[in-house]
Amino acid sequence: MTTDREFNVPHGEPDFPGSFYARPEMLKALEQTSRGEPLTWGATPLEPYRKDVAEQQREVGRKISELFPKRAKTVPFGLSWDTARFIEDNYIMRTQRRVSRNYDNYQYRGKFDISDIPQEALGFVERCNTGHASPAEIMATIDMEQIAAADVATLTIPYGQRIEHLEPMREAIREGAAIHGGELLPLKPTLEVRNANFLTPIYEATEPSLLMTRTYDTAKIDVNTKIMERSSFNVVLPRLAPELSQVIQEIQYNEEWSARILALRGFEKAVLDALSANRHEVAVPVSVTALEVNYRLVKKLLENKQHIRDRTMLINRRAMEESAKPSMI
């Protein structure tokens, strides 16, 4: 199949023609790719605050909420109620941040005028707006609209529920990378400690726990663009490394906090071993998100202060113009 690599045009280039994605062979390939749904591993919608999408996502949120325990006696693995509260509270906050970040990245995209995108390609562009597109279709839309970074798939798996959807999601991402001429990368995990229930008095830390993430670079699309996977999980310290639990709780919380925990002898290996062995009672799964990042566009669109000011003015003007228009489909 002809890919953008054969045209020697990196993703995110201003002169990359949208018509490339309307080529019959590309449209056919994209049409046949695997798609998630908002309730499985559909990506975060690019237009989450549009009225119809917002209503859809509220219903999705309601059903996802049902996966988290609502009473102490229903918490899986014999975990405490405070641990369950900590897990769900952090999931809600991280989801809100992810939706907001994804939308902001879309609003700061490099290309607003899609009049040159052929009609044949608008179907998958709209699916990206609503969270029904395949990873391959999102990668194409990211490219056409010059989005610096965006989710391509996300899956909520609290306590390991619905984890059967994870491998199909990963396969769809590999499929998307292949269609876009990418190459798969060796999986080298990077761990980060994000939060702890003993840092705030609103939780009884009878079961000291850490909110952590594991990040992989999974594919390289071109010299500027990578696909990465980030999983969020809760580590129950007394079950993972009882001898380190008190030591970790005594580490001062500052900018070096995560690094100092990860530097403890045996800790990182114990976490990775628990994840590899699917010891969900020790490393409690919460969610997995895959995203595409174009580092050249991140620098150009998201880190340039003058560009941000100009883009903010353009976004506000466009919002007023678009509010009266019907959907593109």
C-alpha positions as CSV (number, residue, x, y, z in Angstrom):
1,M,0.0,0.0,0.0
2,T,1.2,3.5,-0.8
3,T,1.9,5.4,2.4
4,D,3.0,8.9,3.3
5,R,6.5,7.7,3.9
6,E,6.8,7.0,0.2
7,F,5.9,10.6,-0.4
8,N,8.6,11.6,2.1
9,V,6.2,14.0,3.8
10,P,6.2,13.8,7.6
11,H,3.0,14.0,9.5
12,G,1.9,17.5,10.4
13,E,3.5,19.2,7.4
14,P,1.4,22.2,6.2
15,D,1.6,21.2,2.6
16,F,0.5,17.6,3.2
17,P,-2.6,17.3,1.0
18,G,-5.8,16.1,2.6
19,S,-6.6,14.6,-0.8
20,F,-4.0,11.9,0.1
21,Y,-6.5,10.4,2.6
22,A,-9.3,10.5,0.0
23,R,-7.3,8.2,-2.4
24,P,-9.5,5.1,-3.0
25,E,-6.9,2.7,-1.6
26,M,-6.4,4.8,1.6
27,L,-10.2,5.3,2.1
28,K,-10.7,1.5,1.7
29,A,-7.9,0.7,4.2
30,L,-9.2,3.2,6.8
31,E,-12.8,2.0,6.4
32,Q,-11.7,-1.5,7.2
33,T,-9.8,-0.7,10.3
34,S,-11.0,-1.7,13.8
35,R,-13.0,0.8,15.7
36,G,-13.7,1.1,19.4
37,E,-16.8,2.6,20.9
38,P,-17.1,5.2,23.6
39,L,-18.0,2.4,26.0
40,T,-15.1,0.2,25.0
41,W,-11.8,1.7,23.7
42,G,-13.1,4.6,21.6
43,A,-10.8,7.6,21.8
44,T,-11.6,10.7,23.7
45,P,-13.8,12.8,21.4
46,L,-12.2,15.8,19.8
47,E,-15.4,17.8,20.4
48,P,-16.4,16.6,23.9
49,Y,-18.4,19.8,24.7
50,R,-20.5,19.8,21.6
51,K,-24.1,19.3,22.8
52,D,-24.8,15.9,21.2
53,V,-21.4,14.6,22.2
54,A,-21.6,15.9,25.7
55,E,-24.9,14.1,26.2
56,Q,-23.4,10.9,24.8
57,Q,-20.4,11.2,27.1
58,R,-22.6,11.8,30.2
59,E,-24.3,8.5,29.5
60,V,-20.9,6.8,29.0
61,G,-19.7,8.3,32.3
62,R,-22.7,7.0,34.1
63,K,-22.2,3.5,32.9
64,I,-18.4,3.6,33.6
65,S,-19.2,4.8,37.1
66,E,-21.1,1.6,37.7
67,L,-17.8,-0.4,37.3
68,F,-16.5,1.2,40.5
69,P,-17.7,-0.1,43.9
70,K,-20.3,2.0,45.7
71,R,-20.3,0.2,49.1
72,A,-17.5,-1.1,51.3
73,K,-18.6,-4.7,51.0
74,T,-18.4,-4.7,47.2
75,V,-14.8,-3.6,46.9
76,P,-12.8,-6.3,45.1
77,F,-9.8,-8.2,46.4
78,G,-10.6,-7.4,50.0
79,L,-9.4,-3.8,49.6
80,S,-10.5,-1.1,52.0
81,W,-13.3,1.4,51.2
82,D,-10.8,4.3,51.5
83,T,-8.6,2.6,48.9
84,A,-11.6,2.3,46.6
85,R,-12.5,6.0,47.1
86,F,-8.9,7.0,46.3
87,I,-8.9,4.9,43.1
88,E,-12.2,6.3,41.8
89,D,-11.5,9.9,42.9
90,N,-8.2,9.9,41.0
91,Y,-9.8,8.3,38.0
92,I,-12.4,11.0,37.8
93,M,-9.8,13.8,38.1
94,R,-7.5,12.2,35.6
95,T,-10.4,11.7,33.1
96,Q,-11.4,15.3,33.4
97,R,-7.8,16.4,32.8
98,R,-7.4,14.1,29.8
99,V,-10.6,15.4,28.2
100,S,-9.6,19.0,28.8
101,R,-6.1,18.4,27.5
102,N,-7.3,16.6,24.4
103,Y,-9.7,19.4,23.6
104,D,-7.2,22.1,24.2
105,N,-4.7,20.4,21.9
106,Y,-7.4,20.2,19.3
107,Q,-8.3,23.9,19.7
108,Y,-4.6,24.8,19.3
109,R,-4.3,22.7,16.1
110,G,-2.4,24.2,13.2
111,K,-5.2,23.9,10.6
112,F,-8.7,25.1,11.1
113,D,-9.8,25.4,7.5
114,I,-10.9,21.9,6.3
115,S,-12.6,23.1,3.1
116,D,-9.8,21.4,1.1
117,I,-10.4,18.0,2.8
118,P,-12.4,16.0,0.3
119,Q,-16.0,15.0,1.1
120,E,-15.0,11.4,1.2
121,A,-12.8,11.9,4.2
122,L,-15.2,13.9,6.3
123,G,-16.9,10.8,7.6
124,F,-14.0,9.7,9.6
125,V,-13.2,13.2,10.7
126,E,-16.7,13.4,12.2
127,R,-16.2,10.0,13.9
128,C,-13.1,11.5,15.6
129,N,-15.2,14.4,16.9
130,T,-17.6,12.0,18.5
131,G,-15.3,9.2,19.8
132,H,-16.2,6.5,17.2
133,A,-13.2,6.6,15.0
134,S,-10.6,3.9,14.6
135,P,-7.0,4.7,15.8
136,A,-6.0,4.7,12.1
137,E,-8.7,7.3,11.3
138,I,-7.7,9.4,14.2
139,M,-4.1,9.3,13.1
140,A,-5.2,10.6,9.7
141,T,-7.3,13.4,11.2
142,I,-4.4,14.4,13.5
143,D,-2.3,14.6,10.4
144,M,-4.7,16.5,8.2
145,E,-5.6,19.1,10.9
146,Q,-2.1,19.4,12.3
147,I,-2.9,18.4,15.9
148,A,0.1,18.3,18.1
149,A,-1.1,15.5,20.4
150,A,-4.4,13.6,20.8
151,D,-5.7,10.4,22.2
152,V,-6.1,7.5,19.7
153,A,-7.8,5.0,22.1
154,T,-8.7,4.8,25.7
155,L,-10.1,2.0,27.9
156,T,-11.3,2.0,31.5
157,I,-10.5,-1.3,33.3
158,P,-11.1,-0.8,37.0
159,Y,-10.0,-3.8,39.1
160,G,-9.3,-5.6,35.8
161,Q,-12.9,-5.5,34.6
162,R,-13.2,-5.4,30.8
163,I,-9.5,-6.1,30.4
164,E,-10.4,-8.4,27.5
165,H,-10.8,-5.3,25.4
166,L,-7.1,-4.3,25.9
167,E,-5.5,-6.6,23.3
168,P,-8.0,-5.7,20.5
169,M,-7.3,-2.0,21.3
170,R,-3.5,-2.6,21.0
171,E,-4.0,-4.5,17.8
172,A,-6.0,-1.7,16.3
173,I,-3.2,0.7,17.3
174,R,-0.6,-1.5,15.6
175,E,-2.9,-1.7,12.6
176,G,-3.1,2.1,12.5
177,A,0.6,2.6,12.8
178,A,1.2,0.1,9.9
179,I,-1.3,1.9,7.6
180,H,0.6,5.2,8.3
181,G,3.9,3.7,7.4
182,G,5.1,3.5,11.1
183,E,7.3,1.0,12.8
184,L,6.7,-0.8,16.1
185,L,9.2,-0.1,18.8
186,P,10.7,-2.3,21.5
187,L,8.6,-1.9,24.7
188,K,10.6,-0.1,27.4
189,P,8.4,0.9,30.3
190,T,8.8,4.1,32.2
191,L,7.1,4.3,35.6
192,E,6.0,7.4,37.4
193,V,4.4,7.9,40.8
194,R,1.5,10.4,40.6
195,N,-0.2,10.4,43.9
196,A,-0.6,8.7,47.3
197,N,-3.6,8.2,49.6
198,F,-1.4,9.1,52.6
199,L,-0.7,12.6,51.3
200,T,-4.1,13.9,52.1
201,P,-6.2,13.5,55.4
202,I,-9.4,12.8,53.5
203,Y,-8.5,9.1,53.2
204,E,-7.7,6.7,56.1
205,A,-4.4,5.4,54.9
206,T,-4.7,2.0,56.7
207,E,-3.8,0.6,53.3
208,P,-1.0,2.9,52.0
209,S,-1.4,3.1,48.2
210,L,0.3,4.9,45.3
211,L,-1.3,6.0,42.1
212,M,1.2,5.2,39.3
213,T,1.5,5.2,35.5
214,R,3.5,3.0,33.1
215,T,4.3,4.5,29.8
216,Y,5.6,2.9,26.6
217,D,6.6,4.3,23.2
218,T,4.8,1.7,21.1
219,A,5.3,3.0,17.5
220,K,7.2,5.6,15.5
221,I,5.3,7.1,12.6
222,D,8.0,9.5,11.4
223,V,11.0,11.4,12.7
224,N,8.7,13.7,14.7
225,T,5.8,11.5,15.6
226,K,5.3,8.7,18.1
227,I,2.5,6.6,19.5
228,M,2.6,5.9,23.2
229,E,0.6,3.9,25.7
230,R,0.0,5.0,29.3
231,S,-1.7,2.8,31.8
232,S,-2.8,4.0,35.2
233,F,-2.9,1.7,38.2
234,N,-3.0,1.7,42.0
235,V,-0.2,0.0,44.0
236,V,-1.2,-1.4,47.4
237,L,2.1,-1.1,49.3
238,P,1.6,-3.6,52.1
239,R,0.9,-6.2,49.4
240,L,3.7,-5.3,47.1
241,A,6.6,-4.5,49.4
242,P,5.7,-4.4,53.1
243,E,9.3,-3.6,54.0
244,L,9.2,-0.5,51.9
245,S,5.8,0.8,52.9
246,Q,6.9,2.9,55.9
247,V,10.0,4.1,54.1
248,I,7.9,5.4,51.2
249,Q,5.4,7.2,53.5
250,E,8.3,9.1,55.1
251,I,9.7,10.4,51.8
252,Q,9.1,14.2,51.6
253,Y,6.7,15.2,48.9
254,N,8.5,17.6,46.5
255,E,9.6,17.6,42.9
256,E,11.9,14.6,43.5
257,W,9.3,12.5,45.3
258,S,8.5,10.2,42.4
259,A,12.1,9.7,41.5
260,R,13.1,8.9,45.1
261,I,10.4,6.3,45.4
262,L,11.4,4.6,42.1
263,A,15.1,4.6,43.2
264,L,14.3,2.4,46.2
265,R,16.1,-0.9,45.7
266,G,13.7,-3.5,44.3
267,F,10.7,-1.3,44.1
268,E,10.5,-0.8,40.4
269,K,11.1,-4.4,39.6
270,A,8.4,-5.5,42.1
271,V,5.9,-3.1,40.4
272,L,6.7,-4.4,36.9
273,D,6.6,-8.0,38.0
274,A,3.1,-7.5,39.6
275,L,1.9,-5.9,36.4
276,S,3.3,-8.6,34.2
277,A,1.8,-11.3,36.4
278,N,-1.6,-9.6,36.3
279,R,-1.6,-9.5,40.1
280,H,-4.6,-7.1,40.2
281,E,-5.0,-7.3,44.0
282,V,-1.5,-5.7,44.2
283,A,-1.3,-3.4,41.2
284,V,-5.0,-2.5,40.7
285,P,-5.7,-1.6,37.0
286,V,-7.7,1.6,36.3
287,S,-7.3,2.7,32.7
288,V,-5.2,2.6,29.6
289,T,-4.8,5.4,27.0
290,A,-2.9,5.5,23.8
291,L,-2.0,8.9,22.2
292,E,-0.1,10.3,19.3
293,V,2.4,13.1,19.8
294,N,4.1,15.1,17.1
295,Y,7.0,16.8,18.9
296,R,7.6,19.4,16.2
297,L,4.0,20.5,16.4
298,V,4.1,20.5,20.2
299,K,7.0,23.0,20.1
300,K,5.4,25.1,17.4
301,L,1.7,25.1,18.6
302,L,1.7,24.4,22.3
303,E,5.0,26.0,23.5
304,N,5.1,29.2,21.4
305,K,3.5,32.0,23.5
306,Q,2.8,34.3,20.6
307,H,1.2,31.5,18.6
308,I,-1.0,30.6,21.6
309,R,-2.2,34.2,21.9
310,D,-2.9,34.4,18.2
311,R,-4.6,31.0,18.2
312,T,-6.8,31.9,21.2
313,M,-8.1,34.9,19.3
314,L,-8.8,32.7,16.3
315,I,-10.5,30.0,18.4
316,N,-12.8,32.6,19.9
317,R,-13.7,34.0,16.5
318,R,-14.2,30.5,15.0
319,A,-16.4,29.5,17.9
320,M,-18.7,32.4,17.2
321,E,-18.8,31.5,13.5
322,E,-19.3,27.8,14.0
323,S,-22.0,28.0,16.6
324,A,-24.6,28.8,14.0
325,K,-23.5,26.1,11.5
326,P,-24.9,22.5,11.3
327,S,-22.7,19.5,11.7
328,M,-20.5,18.8,8.7
329,I,-22.1,15.4,8.1
